[in-house]
């Protein structure tokens, strides 16, 4: 049954290839009631051309619980033509330093009450009620390139793919998932984790930054590890749709104040 929900968008997952839809976007956020939610699929072409959704945008949309292999608790199908942006005031850092800090504080007020203790806690919740989204505070240890940048294959073609409705749509560049973080949770029982990261901003850096391979690796590590260690960093984590494995789906990094 379809229902209308107001959602604060926290994560825009990098587009995935779909035989039916071309490339599709999955988004995750918090409902007005303070519950994590995952909505999909939104076609990449429609997302880019029609929607102006940014991180920290409040949207409204009609959604309904979807059935899927793992029956993840937070997964909902969305009617794309019902998506409306209600408020973008938290999506842009503008004005003076004081005004920017105020925006970060408003974001934190909405998001940080939902921090989980650890991946271990989320695994227990998964076993109990199929919880598959969460927010954790990591103690960063290491940033890994599982494959050298020079060996990463990025399909740069902007091809047009024909859909079942005989429409032609753009297909997003495909990027290999080769970055991971080593970290420990704020839990004395945590033995450490090495999770793949699929943050959109990170993938865009891999795709767009024009540097020689070795320099590009250094630039990416400097931004997404060295600089992040200076911030009050949190990981949005989610479970894959096909296997009960956790990955990092987004980064939340307010300044340390």
C-alpha positions in Angstrom: 0.0 0.0 0.0 1.4 3.4 -1.0 1.9 6.0 1.7 3.2 9.5 1.7 6.5 10.1 3.7 8.7 13.1 4.4 12.3 12.2 4.2 15.6 13.9 5.0 18.0 12.7 2.3 21.4 11.6 3.8 22.9 9.4 1.1 22.6 9.3 -2.7 24.2 6.0 -3.7 26.3 6.0 -6.9 24.2 4.8 -9.9 23.9 1.1 -10.5 23.4 -0.5 -13.9 19.9 -2.1 -14.5 18.9 -4.1 -17.5 15.4 -2.7 -17.2 16.0 1.0 -16.2 19.5 1.7 -17.5 21.2 3.3 -14.5 19.3 3.8 -11.2 19.7 5.8 -8.1 19.0 4.5 -4.6 18.7 7.1 -1.7 18.7 6.7 2.0 17.6 9.0 4.7 15.6 9.6 7.8 11.8 10.0 7.8 10.1 12.8 9.7 9.4 10.2 12.4 13.1 9.5 12.8 13.4 6.1 11.1 16.0 5.2 8.5 14.6 4.5 5.0 15.9 3.4 1.7 14.0 4.4 -1.5 14.6 3.1 -5.1 14.7 2.9 -8.0 14.9 6.4 -9.6 16.2 6.3 -13.1 19.6 8.2 -13.4 18.3 10.2 -16.4 15.2 11.3 -14.5 17.2 12.1 -11.4 19.7 14.3 -13.3 17.2 16.1 -15.5 14.1 16.4 -13.4 15.0 16.3 -9.7 17.1 18.8 -7.8 17.8 16.6 -4.7 20.9 17.2 -2.7 22.2 15.7 0.5 20.2 17.1 3.4 17.2 18.0 1.2 13.8 17.3 2.7 11.6 15.6 0.2 8.1 14.2 0.1 7.2 11.1 -1.9 4.8 8.2 -2.1 6.4 4.9 -1.1 5.5 1.4 -0.3 7.4 -1.5 1.4 9.1 -3.6 -1.2 9.7 -7.4 -1.2 13.3 -8.3 -1.9 15.6 -11.3 -1.4 16.8 -10.3 2.1 13.7 -8.5 3.2 15.6 -5.5 4.5 13.6 -3.6 7.0 14.1 -0.1 5.6 13.6 -0.8 1.8 10.8 1.0 0.0 9.8 1.4 -3.6 9.2 5.0 -4.6 6.8 6.5 -7.2 9.3 8.8 -9.0 6.7 11.3 -10.2 5.5 11.9 -6.6 8.9 13.1 -5.4 8.9 16.7 -4.4 11.6 18.7 -2.8 10.2 20.6 0.2 13.3 22.3 1.7 16.9 22.7 0.6 17.9 25.0 3.5 20.2 22.4 5.1 21.8 21.3 1.8 24.1 24.3 1.2 26.8 25.7 3.4 26.6 29.4 2.8 27.3 32.7 4.5 29.8 33.4 7.2 31.7 30.9 9.3 29.2 31.3 12.1 26.3 30.7 9.7 28.0 27.6 8.3 28.5 26.2 11.7 24.9 26.8 12.5 23.9 24.7 9.5 26.2 21.9 10.6 24.6 22.0 14.1 21.1 21.7 12.6 22.2 18.7 10.6 23.8 17.1 13.7 20.7 17.7 15.7 18.7 15.7 13.3 21.2 12.9 12.6 23.3 12.2 15.6 20.5 10.9 17.9 20.5 7.9 15.6 24.1 6.8 16.0 24.6 3.1 16.6 27.2 1.8 19.0 28.9 -0.5 16.5 28.7 -2.8 13.5 28.3 -5.6 16.0 25.2 -3.9 17.4 23.8 -3.6 13.9 24.5 -7.2 13.2 22.4 -8.1 16.2 19.6 -5.9 15.1 19.8 -7.5 11.6 19.2 -10.9 13.2 16.4 -9.6 15.3 14.3 -7.5 12.9 16.2 -7.2 9.5 17.7 -3.7 10.3 19.9 -2.9 7.4 20.8 0.8 7.7 22.7 2.5 10.4 25.1 5.2 11.5 28.4 4.5 13.3 31.3 6.5 14.7 34.5 5.0 13.4 38.0 5.2 14.8 39.9 5.4 11.5 43.0 3.1 11.1 43.8 2.8 7.4 42.6 3.8 3.9 43.0 1.1 1.4 43.3 1.0 -2.4 42.4 -2.6 -3.1 43.7 -2.1 -6.6 46.1 0.6 -7.8 44.4 3.6 -9.5 46.2 2.9 -12.7 44.5 -0.5 -12.9 41.0 0.8 -12.2 38.6 0.3 -15.1 36.1 3.1 -15.6 33.7 2.9 -18.5 33.5 6.5 -19.6 31.2 6.0 -22.5 28.0 8.1 -22.3 25.9 5.5 -24.1 22.2 5.6 -24.8 20.4 2.5 -23.7 16.9 1.5 -25.0 14.4 0.8 -22.3 11.4 -1.5 -22.4 9.3 1.5 -23.2 11.4 2.2 -26.3 12.9 5.3 -24.7 16.6 6.1 -24.9 18.3 7.1 -21.7 21.8 7.9 -20.5 23.7 5.3 -18.6 26.1 6.4 -15.8 29.8 5.6 -15.8 30.6 2.3 -14.1 33.2 2.4 -11.4 34.9 -0.5 -9.7 34.4 -0.7 -5.9 38.1 -0.6 -4.8 38.3 1.7 -1.8 37.9 0.5 1.8 38.4 1.8 5.3 40.0 -0.1 8.3 38.4 1.1 11.5 37.3 0.1 15.0 33.9 1.0 16.5 33.4 2.7 19.8 32.8 -0.6 21.4 35.4 -2.5 23.5 34.3 -5.8 22.0 35.0 -4.6 18.4 37.9 -6.4 16.8 38.0 -4.0 13.8 36.5 -3.9 10.3 37.6 -3.5 6.7 34.5 -2.2 4.8 34.2 -1.2 1.2 33.1 2.4 0.7 30.6 3.5 -2.0 30.3 7.2 -1.1 29.2 9.2 -4.2 31.6 12.0 -3.5 34.5 9.5 -3.4 33.4 7.8 -6.6 33.1 11.2 -8.3 36.7 12.0 -7.3 37.9 8.7 -8.8 36.0 9.5 -12.0 36.7 13.2 -12.4 40.1 14.1 -10.9 42.6 14.4 -13.7 46.0 13.5 -12.2 48.6 10.9 -12.9 47.7 7.6 -11.1 50.2 7.9 -8.2 49.4 11.6 -7.6 45.6 10.8 -7.8 46.0 8.2 -5.1 47.7 10.7 -2.9 45.1 13.3 -3.5 42.2 10.9 -2.8 43.8 9.7 0.4 44.5 13.2 1.5 40.9 14.2 1.1 39.1 11.1 2.2 41.4 9.9 5.0 43.9 12.5 6.2 41.4 15.4 6.0 38.5 13.2 7.3 40.5 12.4 10.4 40.4 16.1 11.3 36.7 16.1 11.1 34.0 14.5 13.4 33.5 11.7 10.9 30.6 9.1 10.9 29.8 6.3 8.4 26.4 5.6 7.0 26.4 1.8 6.6 24.0 -0.4 4.8 23.6 -4.0 3.9 23.8 -5.2 0.3 20.6 -6.3 -1.3 21.9 -9.8 -2.3 24.2 -10.8 0.5 24.1 -10.0 4.3 27.3 -8.0 4.1 27.7 -4.4 5.4 29.4 -1.6 3.4 29.9 2.1 3.9 27.3 3.9 1.7 28.1 7.5 2.7 30.1 9.8 4.9 28.9 12.4 7.4 31.8 14.7 8.5 30.8 17.8 10.5 33.7 19.9 11.8 35.1 19.4 15.2 33.9 22.2 17.4 
